C-alpha cells in the first residue's frame, strides 16, 4: 500500500483505510492514524510494540533520532503525538533565519517541528531576482532549503519533518523538480531529501485529483516519501481559493471519497 496523508475536516472512515487524517486548523481533534503500512528501513524501535501506557512514559528520543526524519520515523512521531495528545507545529519558512527560528522554538519547547516550503516561499528562499517562469526558482529554493535544514537540524536535538506545502495543478513543475531531487538523494542516501509533499488539487474534479495523486504516489512510495493530498473543499480562503459561501455540509470529508481514494491508492506497493 502507498503512504497517504489526507488533510481535511475529520470524519469517521473504515478502520482498514490506510490514511493519516489530519484535521483542519479549526478542529480540536488530534490527528488520527489508521492502518498505515510500515515499509521503511529499520528503525530503533517500533511504536506498535508498545502499549499506550508505555508510550506515555517514553520520550521521542527513545523512538527516533534527532534531525530530519523520513518514512517509518515520521509515522512514529505522528503516532507519538496522537498518543500524547499534542499537535506538531508546521512553519512555512522563506530563509535560513526563519528555519533557524523554527528549529530553536522546537528545541526550547522540546517538540518535533515541521519545516515546510510553499511555492512562493521557495522562490523567495532562492532569491527574487531569479526567473520563475517554469518554477525553476521555486525548485531551487525548496531543494536548497531542504538541504540547509538537513545540515543544521540535528544540532537542535529534535526530530524535524521537511515538507512542501500546497501545490496546485498549475504548479506541478515545482513538484516535479522536488520529486526529482528526492529520487536523486535516495540513490545516494537510501531516503528522500524531503520527508513528505503536498498536492492540493481540490480545485480539480475528484476523479482527476485522485488520478494525478496516484501517478505521483507511484513514484513516492518506492522512496518512502509521504504524500499529503487535499480532497473536497476547505472553508474560508486559502492560497487564493475562496470557499466562503460553500454549503456547510460540503466542508466535511465524505466517507465515500475516502473509500474511493483507498481503492485507488492501495494498488500501489
LUMFIPA-165164 format. One record per residue (C-alpha): residue number from 1; x, y, z. Coordinates in Angstrom, 1 decimal, m for minus. Example, Ala and Ser with C-alpha at 12.3 -4.5 7.8 and 13.67 -1.06 7.14 Angstrom:
2
  resi       u       v       w
     1    12.3    m4.5     7.8
     2    13.7    m1.1     7.1
END
This chain:
269
  resi       u       v       w
     1     0.0     0.0     0.0
     2     1.1     3.6    m0.6
     3     1.7     6.3     2.0
     4    m1.1     8.8     2.1
     5    m1.7    11.8     4.3
     6    m5.2    13.2     3.9
     7    m5.9    16.7     5.1
     8    m9.5    17.9     5.6
     9   m12.3    18.1     8.1
    10   m12.3    14.9    10.2
    11   m14.8    12.1     9.7
    12   m15.3     8.5    10.5
    13   m13.6     6.3     8.0
    14   m13.3     2.5     7.8
    15   m10.7     1.1    10.1
    16    m8.9    m0.5     7.1
    17    m8.3     2.8     5.3
    18    m4.5     3.4     5.3
    19    m4.6     7.2     5.8
    20    m3.4     9.8     8.2
    21    m6.4    12.1     8.7
    22    m5.1    15.5     9.8
    23    m8.0    17.7    11.0
    24    m8.2    21.3     9.7
    25    m6.7    24.0    11.8
    26   m10.1    24.9    13.2
    27   m10.7    21.4    14.6
    28    m9.9    20.5    18.2
    29    m9.4    16.8    17.3
    30    m5.9    15.3    17.1
    31    m4.6    13.6    14.0
    32    m5.8    10.0    13.6
    33    m3.5     7.4    12.2
    34    m5.3     4.4    10.7
    35    m3.7     1.2     9.4
    36    m0.6     2.8     7.8
    37     1.7     0.3     6.3
    38     5.3     0.3     7.6
    39     7.7    m0.1     4.7
    40    10.8     1.9     5.6
    41    14.4     0.9     6.5
    42    15.0    m0.5    10.0
    43    14.4     1.9    12.9
    44    15.5     1.8    16.6
    45    12.1     0.7    17.9
    46     8.6     0.2    16.5
    47     5.7     2.1    18.1
    48     3.3    m0.7    17.5
    49     5.3    m2.9    20.1
    50     4.4    m0.6    22.9
    51     1.2     0.0    24.9
    52    m0.4     3.4    25.3
    53     0.9     3.5    28.9
    54     4.4     2.7    27.8
    55     4.3     5.3    25.1
    56     3.2     8.0    27.6
    57     6.3     7.2    29.7
    58     8.7     7.5    26.7
    59    10.3    10.5    25.1
    60    10.8    10.9    21.4
    61    14.5    10.2    21.9
    62    13.6     6.6    22.7
    63    11.9     6.3    19.3
    64    13.5     8.4    16.6
    65    16.8    10.2    16.1
    66    17.3    14.0    16.2
    67    17.4    15.7    12.8
    68    15.4    15.3     9.6
    69    13.4    12.1     9.7
    70    11.6    10.2     6.9
    71     9.4     7.2     6.3
    72     8.7     5.0     9.3
    73    10.2     7.5    11.7
    74     7.7    10.2    10.5
    75     4.8     7.7    11.3
    76     6.3     7.1    14.7
    77     6.3    10.8    15.5
    78     2.7    11.2    14.3
    79     1.6     8.2    16.5
    80     3.6     9.5    19.5
    81     1.9    12.9    19.2
    82    m1.5    11.3    18.9
    83    m1.0     9.1    22.0
    84     0.3    12.1    24.0
    85    m2.4    14.5    22.8
    86    m0.4    17.2    21.2
    87    m0.2    18.8    17.7
    88     3.1    19.2    15.7
    89     3.6    22.8    14.6
    90     4.3    23.5    10.9
    91     6.3    26.6     9.9
    92     6.4    28.0     6.4
    93    10.0    29.2     6.0
    94    11.4    31.6     3.5
    95    15.0    31.9     4.6
    96    17.7    30.3     6.7
    97    16.8    32.8     9.5
    98    13.2    31.6     9.6
    99    14.3    28.0     9.6
   100    16.6    28.7    12.5
   101    13.9    30.4    14.5
   102    11.5    27.5    14.0
   103    14.1    24.9    15.0
   104    15.1    27.0    18.1
   105    11.4    27.2    19.1
   106    11.1    23.4    18.8
   107    14.3    22.8    20.8
   108    13.1    25.1    23.6
   109     9.7    23.5    23.6
   110    11.1    20.0    23.3
   111     8.8    19.4    20.4
   112     9.2    18.0    16.9
   113     8.5    20.5    14.2
   114     7.6    20.5    10.5
   115     9.6    22.8     8.3
   116     7.7    23.4     5.1
   117     8.2    25.4     2.0
   118     5.4    26.9    m0.1
   119     5.9    27.6    m3.8
   120     6.2    31.4    m3.3
   121     8.3    31.0    m0.2
   122    10.7    28.6    m2.1
   123    11.2    31.2    m4.8
   124    11.9    33.8    m2.1
   125    14.4    31.5    m0.5
   126    16.4    31.2    m3.8
   127    16.1    35.0    m4.5
   128    13.5    37.2    m6.0
   129    15.9    38.2    m8.8
   130    15.7    34.8   m10.4
   131    13.3    33.9   m13.2
   132    10.4    31.6   m12.1
   133     8.6    31.2   m15.4
   134     8.9    27.4   m15.2
   135     9.1    27.1   m11.4
   136    12.9    26.9   m11.6
   137    13.4    29.4    m8.7
   138    10.8    27.6    m6.6
   139    12.5    24.3    m7.2
   140    15.9    25.7    m6.4
   141    14.7    27.4    m3.3
   142    12.8    24.4    m1.9
   143    15.7    22.0    m2.6
   144    18.3    24.4    m1.2
   145    16.1    24.9     1.9
   146    15.7    21.1     2.4
   147    19.5    20.7     2.2
   148    20.0    23.5     4.6
   149    17.5    22.0     7.1
   150    19.3    18.7     6.9
   151    22.7    20.4     7.6
   152    21.6    22.0    10.9
   153    18.5    20.2    12.2
   154    20.4    17.5    14.2
   155    22.2    20.2    16.2
   156    18.9    21.3    17.7
   157    18.3    17.8    19.2
   158    14.7    17.4    17.9
   159    13.0    15.3    15.2
   160    12.3    17.5    12.1
   161     9.9    16.8     9.2
   162    10.7    18.6     5.9
   163     7.5    19.1     3.9
   164     6.4    21.1     0.8
   165     3.1    23.0     1.2
   166     0.1    23.3    m1.2
   167     0.9    22.5    m4.8
   168    m1.9    23.2    m7.2
   169    m2.1    21.7   m10.7
   170    m0.7    24.8   m12.3
   171     2.4    24.4   m10.1
   172     3.2    20.8   m10.9
   173     6.6    21.8   m12.5
   174     7.6    22.8    m8.9
   175     6.5    19.4    m7.6
   176     8.3    17.6   m10.4
   177    11.6    19.3    m9.6
   178    11.4    18.5    m5.9
   179    10.5    14.9    m6.6
   180    13.5    14.5    m8.9
   181    15.7    15.8    m6.1
   182    14.2    13.3    m3.8
   183    14.9    10.4    m6.2
   184    18.5    11.6    m6.7
   185    19.0    11.9    m3.0
   186    17.5     8.4    m2.4
   187    20.0     6.9    m4.8
   188    22.9     8.1    m2.6
   189    21.4     8.0     0.9
   190    18.6     5.5     0.9
   191    15.9     8.0     1.8
   192    14.3    11.0     0.1
   193    15.5    14.6     0.6
   194    12.1    15.7     1.8
   195    10.0    13.8     4.4
   196     6.8    14.5     2.6
   197     5.0    16.6    m0.1
   198     1.5    18.0    m0.5
   199    m0.6    18.0    m3.7
   200    m3.6    20.3    m3.4
   201    m5.8    19.5    m6.4
   202    m9.0    20.4    m4.7
   203    m9.9    22.8    m7.5
   204   m10.0    19.9    m9.9
   205   m12.7    17.3   m10.4
   206   m12.4    14.5    m7.8
   207   m11.5    11.8   m10.4
   208    m8.7    13.9   m11.9
   209    m7.5    14.8    m8.4
   210    m7.2    11.1    m7.5
   211    m5.7    10.2   m10.8
   212    m2.9    12.7   m10.6
   213    m2.1    12.0    m7.0
   214    m2.0     8.3    m7.8
   215     0.5     8.9   m10.6
   216     2.8    10.7    m8.1
   217     2.3     8.2    m5.3
   218     3.6     5.5    m7.6
   219     7.0     7.4    m7.6
   220     6.9     8.5    m4.0
   221     6.1     5.1    m2.5
   222     9.4     3.4    m3.6
   223    11.5     6.0    m2.0
   224     9.3     6.0     1.2
   225     8.3     9.7     0.9
   226     4.8    10.5     2.2
   227     2.1    12.3     0.2
   228    m0.5    14.7     1.6
   229    m3.5    15.3    m0.6
   230    m6.5    17.6    m0.4
   231    m9.9    16.2    m1.1
   232   m13.1    18.2    m1.1
   233   m13.1    21.8    m0.1
   234   m11.9    23.8     2.9
   235   m13.8    26.6     4.4
   236   m12.8    30.3     4.0
   237   m10.0    31.4     1.8
   238    m6.6    29.7     1.3
   239    m3.9    30.4    m1.3
   240    m6.3    32.5    m3.3
   241    m9.0    29.9    m3.4
   242   m12.2    31.1    m1.7
   243   m14.9    28.8    m0.4
   244   m16.5    31.3     1.9
   245   m20.0    30.7     0.5
   246   m19.9    27.0     0.3
   247   m22.6    24.9     1.9
   248   m21.5    23.9     5.4
   249   m22.2    20.2     4.8
   250   m19.7    20.3     1.9
   251   m16.9    21.1     4.4
   252   m16.9    17.6     5.8
   253   m14.9    14.8     4.2
   254   m17.2    12.3     2.7
   255   m16.6     8.6     3.6
   256   m17.3     7.5     0.0
   257   m14.5     9.8    m1.2
   258   m12.0     8.3     1.3
   259   m13.1     4.8     0.2
   260   m12.5     5.7    m3.5
   261    m9.0     7.0    m2.6
   262    m8.3     3.9    m0.7
   263    m9.3     1.6    m3.5
   264    m7.1     3.5    m5.9
   265    m4.0     4.0    m3.7
   266    m4.0     0.5    m2.2
   267    m2.9    m0.8    m5.6
   268     0.5     0.9    m5.1
   269     3.1    m1.3    m3.5
END
